[in-house]
Amino acid sequence: MPKKLNTFSICQKLIFQYNLTLTHQTYNSSAYFRSLRDKTKKKKQTKKKLRVNGTQVLAGTHQPPDAMSTICTILSIILFSASWGGVLGEYCDNGTGECREFTSTECPVIFYNQHLIGPNNVKYCDEFNDIVCCPLPLNAQQRQQTIADTRRLFEKECRRYNDIRSSCRSTPLIVGGTKAKGREFPFMALLGTRQPGVSTISWDCGGTLIHPKFVMTAAHCLETTETKAQRLDPNFSSPKYVVRLGELDYNSTTDDAQPQDFQLVNYVVHPAYAEDDNGARINDIALLELDRNATLNEHVAPACLPPASGDEHFDLNAAGWGHTQNSGQKSTHLLTVGLQRYSDRVCSERLESRIISRTQFCAGSGSANSNADTCNGDSGGPIFVQHPSYHCLKQVIGVTSYGVICGNYKFPSVYTKVHLYTDWIENIVWGE
């Protein structure tokens, strides 16, 4: 554990050391800071570079109360020297700072006091891109702590998942569908079945890893009339249900994938799940409990649940191994597609008897010039958006449920709204 420092004595020492009589003295802070870094580099033989905007900084006239306040603020920067992985706008240093660009406008407290802080005492969220952990005012720190204390458990887990990710691959999604790259969507799951005495797996549905031991999927992907004893019968010659994580192309052994296969110890279908004669479904959501925790890495990592408030999103992304057209073959390679959300009114008009309830939304290509859609085999897979705070994570806002015709913009597909089920999910996944 780090040795505690006497803040007041260090403040005094710094004041005497720098004499703080820099009346109207002009610094080229960038050049000064670089020179300090260069000296340190020679000692530590490091190769890291620092980029700072080269502006002239006027130190100003010394006034004792302001000086002490400035020095003690600087000291709060020095006292914590850990490296933070983060992006712009994220909180850092236990909520006492925020990741900001290293400029005079974004983080003046560090920028204008570089010569006092020293080159090795600046805390970085991303040193390569000059993003520093900029101290927040005390009232902002207290406000952030209050938010953190009231954050839902699944939201706290999401932050933990972000800390696990050392890197990520993210590329723009192309409307109409394109092949995903390895490690691009590490939360994607395949749900398959095996018949008695047969080793071949039929991959029928998709899913989303939301916890190292739980996958979220659609209820209609499972035998909802079976009892737990029937569906998990140990005398079954091979596991009926199989979940695969970390896959890219399930017919290839040379793709950028590291698949992990799991049996189920249980699955929970939403108690209010129902399907009518027209094929419409409601509460089409289920949770799969794996027989062990997944090994998290760049190929396998959970996605986040959305806030219970249910933020509105209109530019959506989908991924899956489903059919590439209405009567075509399934894709063995994971595909991605961009979708547009439709209004509830448009959904009801276009789907007619397949009524959209408040627990659902619909989405499609939004254009006659595009066939972007989810299709058979994509059921249970996620509709997701970029997480607003963590650039390596996605937020799952929907579960693929049903549609009429694949790839026809006049007939959007229907998805289950995840945010309305977060209480149910949290109780099963993170409950006692």
C-alpha positions in Angstrom: 0.0 0.0 0.0 1.4 3.5 -0.9 2.9 5.4 2.0 0.7 8.3 3.1 2.1 11.8 2.5 1.8 14.9 4.6 -0.1 17.2 2.2 0.6 20.4 4.1 4.3 19.9 4.5 4.7 19.0 0.8 2.7 22.1 -0.2 5.1 24.2 1.9 8.1 22.4 0.4 6.9 23.1 -3.1 6.2 26.7 -2.4 9.7 27.3 -1.0 11.3 25.2 -3.8 9.7 27.1 -6.6 9.6 30.4 -4.6 6.4 31.2 -6.4 7.6 34.7 -7.4 7.2 34.1 -11.0 5.9 37.6 -11.5 5.2 38.1 -15.2 7.6 35.4 -16.1 6.9 33.8 -19.4 7.2 30.0 -20.0 7.0 28.0 -23.2 5.4 25.2 -21.3 5.6 22.7 -24.1 9.4 23.1 -24.6 9.9 23.2 -20.8 7.9 20.0 -20.3 9.6 18.2 -23.2 13.0 19.1 -21.8 12.0 17.5 -18.5 10.7 14.5 -20.3 13.9 14.1 -22.3 16.0 14.1 -19.1 13.7 11.5 -17.6 13.8 9.4 -20.8 17.6 9.2 -20.6 17.4 7.9 -17.1 14.6 5.4 -17.7 15.5 4.7 -21.3 11.8 4.9 -22.3 10.5 5.6 -25.8 7.2 7.2 -25.0 6.4 10.5 -26.7 4.4 13.4 -25.3 2.6 16.0 -27.5 1.5 19.3 -25.9 0.2 22.4 -27.6 3.1 24.8 -27.9 1.7 28.0 -26.4 3.3 30.8 -24.3 2.0 30.6 -20.7 2.1 33.7 -18.4 2.5 32.6 -14.9 1.0 35.8 -13.4 1.5 37.6 -10.1 1.8 35.5 -7.0 -0.8 35.8 -4.3 -0.3 33.5 -1.3 -3.8 32.1 -0.9 -4.2 31.3 -4.6 -0.7 29.8 -4.7 -1.4 27.5 -1.8 -4.7 26.5 -3.4 -2.9 25.9 -6.7 -0.1 23.8 -5.2 -2.5 21.7 -3.2 -4.6 21.1 -6.3 -1.4 20.0 -8.0 -0.6 17.8 -5.1 -3.9 16.0 -5.5 -2.8 15.2 -9.0 0.6 13.9 -7.9 -0.6 11.7 -5.0 -2.1 9.1 -7.4 0.2 7.8 -10.0 -1.7 4.8 -11.4 -2.3 4.4 -15.1 -6.0 4.7 -16.3 -7.5 3.1 -19.3 -10.2 5.3 -20.7 -11.6 7.6 -23.2 -12.8 11.2 -23.3 -15.6 11.9 -20.8 -15.0 8.9 -18.6 -14.4 9.4 -14.9 -11.1 8.4 -13.5 -9.2 8.4 -10.2 -12.1 6.9 -8.3 -14.5 9.6 -9.7 -12.4 12.5 -8.7 -11.2 13.3 -12.2 -12.5 13.2 -15.8 -10.6 12.1 -18.9 -9.9 15.2 -21.0 -7.6 16.4 -23.7 -4.3 17.8 -22.6 -5.0 21.4 -23.6 -5.2 24.8 -22.0 -9.0 24.9 -22.4 -9.9 21.3 -21.5 -7.6 20.8 -18.5 -6.0 24.2 -17.5 -5.1 23.0 -14.0 -2.6 20.5 -15.4 -1.7 22.4 -18.5 -0.6 25.6 -16.8 1.2 23.9 -14.0 3.2 21.3 -15.8 6.5 22.7 -14.6 5.4 22.2 -11.0 3.8 18.8 -11.4 6.7 17.2 -13.2 6.5 15.0 -16.3 6.2 11.6 -14.4 3.3 12.7 -12.1 0.6 13.4 -14.7 -2.1 10.8 -14.7 -3.1 9.7 -18.2 -6.3 8.0 -19.4 -4.6 7.6 -22.8 -1.0 8.8 -22.9 -0.6 8.0 -26.6 -3.4 10.5 -27.5 -2.6 13.0 -24.7 -5.8 12.4 -22.7 -5.2 13.1 -19.0 -7.1 12.5 -15.8 -8.2 16.1 -15.1 -9.2 16.8 -11.4 -12.8 17.8 -11.0 -14.0 20.5 -8.6 -15.0 19.1 -5.2 -18.8 19.6 -5.8 -18.5 17.6 -9.1 -16.6 14.8 -7.3 -19.4 14.6 -4.7 -22.0 14.5 -7.4 -20.2 11.8 -9.3 -19.9 9.7 -6.1 -23.6 10.0 -5.5 -24.3 8.7 -9.1 -21.8 5.8 -8.6 -23.5 4.8 -5.3 -26.9 4.6 -6.9 -25.8 2.9 -10.1 -27.6 -0.4 -10.9 -25.6 -3.6 -10.3 -25.6 -4.4 -14.0 -24.3 -1.0 -14.8 -21.4 -1.4 -12.4 -20.6 -4.8 -14.0 -20.5 -3.0 -17.3 -17.7 -0.8 -16.1 -15.9 -3.8 -14.9 -16.2 -5.4 -18.3 -14.7 -2.3 -19.8 -11.7 -2.5 -17.4 -11.1 -6.1 -18.6 -10.9 -5.2 -22.3 -7.3 -4.3 -23.2 -8.1 -3.5 -26.8 -11.0 -3.6 -29.2 -11.8 -3.7 -32.9 -14.5 -1.4 -34.2 -15.4 -0.6 -37.8 -18.4 1.2 -39.3 -21.3 -1.1 -40.1 -22.5 -1.2 -43.7 -26.2 -1.1 -44.4 -27.0 -4.3 -46.4 -24.7 -6.5 -44.4 -21.0 -7.3 -44.3 -18.8 -9.9 -42.8 -17.7 -9.2 -39.3 -14.1 -9.2 -38.4 -12.5 -11.4 -35.7 -12.9 -9.9 -32.2 -15.3 -7.2 -33.5 -18.3 -8.5 -31.6 -17.0 -10.7 -28.7 -20.4 -10.8 -27.0 -22.0 -12.8 -29.9 -23.3 -16.3 -29.0 -24.5 -19.2 -31.1 -27.3 -21.4 -29.7 -27.4 -24.9 -31.2 -29.2 -28.2 -30.7 -28.2 -31.9 -31.0 -30.5 -34.8 -31.5 -30.1 -38.0 -29.4 -27.1 -40.0 -30.5 -25.9 -37.3 -33.0 -22.8 -35.3 -32.6 -23.7 -32.7 -35.3 -24.9 -29.4 -34.0 -27.6 -27.4 -35.7 -27.0 -23.7 -35.1 -30.5 -22.3 -34.9 -30.3 -19.0 -33.0 -28.1 -16.3 -31.7 -27.6 -14.7 -28.3 -25.7 -12.2 -26.3 -23.2 -12.8 -23.5 -24.2 -10.4 -20.7 -22.3 -12.1 -17.9 -19.5 -14.7 -17.8 -22.1 -17.4 -17.1 -25.3 -16.0 -18.8 -26.5 -15.5 -22.3 -29.6 -13.6 -23.3 -31.6 -14.9 -26.2 -35.2 -15.2 -27.5 -37.8 -17.4 -25.7 -39.0 -19.0 -29.0 -35.5 -20.5 -29.5 -36.2 -22.9 -26.7 -38.6 -25.7 -25.9 -40.8 -23.6 -23.6 -43.1 -26.5 -22.7 -40.4 -28.7 -21.3 -39.8 -29.0 -17.6 -36.3 -28.3 -16.3 -35.9 -32.1 -15.6 -36.8 -32.9 -19.2 -34.7 -30.3 -21.0 -31.6 -31.1 -18.9 -32.0 -34.8 -18.7 -28.6 -36.3 -17.8 -29.5 -39.5 -19.6 -29.7 -37.6 -22.9 -26.8 -39.2 -25.0 -25.4 -35.7 -25.8 -26.4 -32.3 -24.5 -29.5 -31.0 -26.3 -28.5 -27.4 -26.2 -25.0 -26.1 -26.9 -23.8 -22.5 -26.6 -20.7 -21.3 -28.5 -18.9 -18.1 -27.8 -15.9 -16.5 -29.5 -16.9 -17.8 -33.0 -16.5 -16.1 -36.3 -17.1 -18.7 -39.0 -18.2 -22.1 -37.6 -17.2 -23.9 -40.8 -13.6 -22.7 -40.6 -10.7 -23.5 -38.3 -8.4 -20.8 -39.8 -10.5 -17.7 -39.0 -9.6 -15.2 -36.3 -11.6 -17.0 -33.6 -11.2 -18.8 -30.4 -14.5 -20.6 -29.8 -15.6 -21.9 -26.4 -18.4 -24.4 -26.2 -20.8 -24.8 -23.2 -23.6 -27.0 -22.0 -26.6 -25.5 -20.1 -27.3 -26.1 -16.5 -30.6 -24.2 -16.8 -32.5 -21.8 -18.9 -35.3 -19.4 -17.9 -38.0 -18.3 -20.3 -39.9 -15.1 -19.4 -43.0 -16.3 -17.6 -45.3 -14.1 -19.7 -43.9 -15.3 -23.1 -46.7 -16.0 -25.6 -47.2 -16.5 -29.3 -50.4 -16.1 -31.3 -51.7 -17.8 -34.4 -50.2 -15.1 -36.7 -46.7 -15.8 -35.5 -46.5 -12.6 -33.4 -44.7 -13.0 -30.0 -44.7 -11.0 -26.8 -42.1 -11.1 -24.0 -39.9 -13.1 -26.3 -36.8 -13.2 -24.1 -34.9 -15.9 -22.2 -31.7 -16.4 -20.2 -29.3 -19.3 -20.6 -27.1 -20.4 -17.7 -23.9 -21.9 -18.8 -22.2 -24.9 -17.1 -19.2 -22.7 -16.2 -17.9 -19.1 -16.5 -16.6 -18.1 -19.9 -13.0 -17.3 -20.2 -13.0 -13.6 -21.0 -10.5 -12.3 -23.6 -10.4 -10.3 -26.8 -12.6 -13.0 -28.5 -15.1 -13.4 -25.7 -16.5 -10.5 -23.6 -20.0 -9.5 -22.4 -22.1 -6.6 -23.8 -23.8 -4.2 -21.5 -27.5 -3.9 -20.7 -29.2 -0.5 -21.4 -30.3 1.8 -18.6 -33.8 1.1 -17.3 -34.9 4.5 -18.5 -34.7 3.2 -22.1 -32.9 5.8 -24.1 -34.3 6.2 -27.7 -32.0 5.1 -30.5 -32.8 5.2 -34.2 -29.5 4.1 -35.8 -29.1 0.5 -34.8 -26.8 -2.4 -35.5 -27.5 -6.1 -35.7 -25.3 -9.2 -36.0 -25.9 -12.9 -36.6 -25.4 -16.1 -38.6 -28.9 -16.1 -40.1 -30.1 -16.4 -43.7 -28.7 -13.9 -46.2 -32.1 -13.6 -47.9 -35.6 -14.9 -47.4 -35.1 -18.3 -49.0 -31.3 -18.4 -49.0 -28.8 -20.3 -47.0 -27.6 -19.5 -43.5 -24.3 -17.7 -43.3 -21.6 -19.7 -41.6 -19.6 -16.4 -41.1 -20.9 -13.8 -38.6 -22.6 -10.9 -40.5 -23.3 -7.4 -39.3 -25.9 -4.9 -40.6 -27.1 -1.3 -39.9 -30.8 -0.8 -39.3 -33.2 2.1 -38.9 -35.8 2.1 -36.2 -39.4 2.7 -37.3 -42.0 4.6 -35.3 -44.6 2.5 -33.5 -47.3 3.9 -35.8 -45.4 2.8 -38.9 -44.8 -0.6 -37.4 -48.4 -1.2 -36.7 -49.5 0.0 -40.1 -47.0 -2.2 -42.0 -47.3 -5.3 -39.9 -51.1 -5.1 -39.6 -52.4 -8.1 -37.6 -49.0 -8.6 -36.0 -49.5 -6.1 -33.3 -46.6 -4.3 -31.8 -46.9 -4.0 -28.0 -45.2 -1.4 -25.8 -42.5 -4.1 -25.0 -41.4 -4.2 -28.7 -40.0 -2.0 -31.4 -39.4 -2.7 -35.1 -36.6 -1.8 -37.5 -35.5 -2.4 -41.1 -33.5 -0.9 -43.9 -35.6 2.3 -44.0 -35.1 2.5 -47.8 -36.3 0.7 -50.9 -32.7 0.7 -52.1 -31.5 -1.5 -49.3 -32.4 -5.0 -48.1 -30.9 -4.6 -44.7 -32.7 -6.8 -42.2 -32.4 -9.7 -39.8 -33.6 -13.1 -41.0 -34.2 -16.7 -40.0 -31.3 -17.9 -37.8 -30.7 -14.4 -36.4 -33.5 -15.0 -33.7 -32.3 -14.3 -30.2 -29.4 -12.2 -31.4 -28.8 -8.6 -30.3 -29.8 -5.2 -31.6 -27.2 -2.9 -30.2 -25.6 0.5 -30.2 -22.3 1.9 -29.2 -22.0 2.3 -25.4 -22.0 6.1 -24.6 -19.2 5.8 -22.1 -17.0 2.9 -23.1 -15.7 2.8 -26.6 -14.9 -1.0 -26.5 -18.4 -2.0 -25.4 -21.8 -2.3 -27.0 -25.2 -1.8 -25.3 -27.9 -4.3 -26.2 -31.2 -2.6 -26.6 -33.2 -5.4 -28.4 -33.5 -9.1 -28.9 -34.4 -10.4 -32.4 -37.9 -11.8 -32.3 -39.8 -12.2 -35.5 -40.6 -10.8 -39.0 -42.8 -11.4 -42.1 -40.4 -11.3 -45.0 -36.6 -10.9 -44.8 -35.0 -7.9 -46.6 -38.2 -6.0 -47.6 -38.2 -2.5 -46.3 -42.0 -2.5 -46.3 -42.1 -5.2 -43.6 -39.7 -4.4 -40.7 -38.7 -7.0 -38.2 -39.8 -7.0 -34.6 -37.5 -6.9 -31.5 -38.0 -7.1 -27.8 -37.1 -4.0 -25.8 -34.4 -5.1 -23.3 -34.6 -2.1 -21.0 -38.1 -3.2 -19.9 -36.8 -6.5 -18.6 -33.7 -5.3 -16.7 -35.3 -6.0 -13.3 -36.1 -9.5 -14.3 -32.7 -10.1 -15.8 -30.8 -8.6 -12.9 -32.7 -10.7 -10.4 -31.8 -13.9 -12.2 -28.2 -13.1 -13.3 -26.9 -11.1 -10.4 -29.5 -12.0 -7.7 -28.7 -14.0 -4.5 
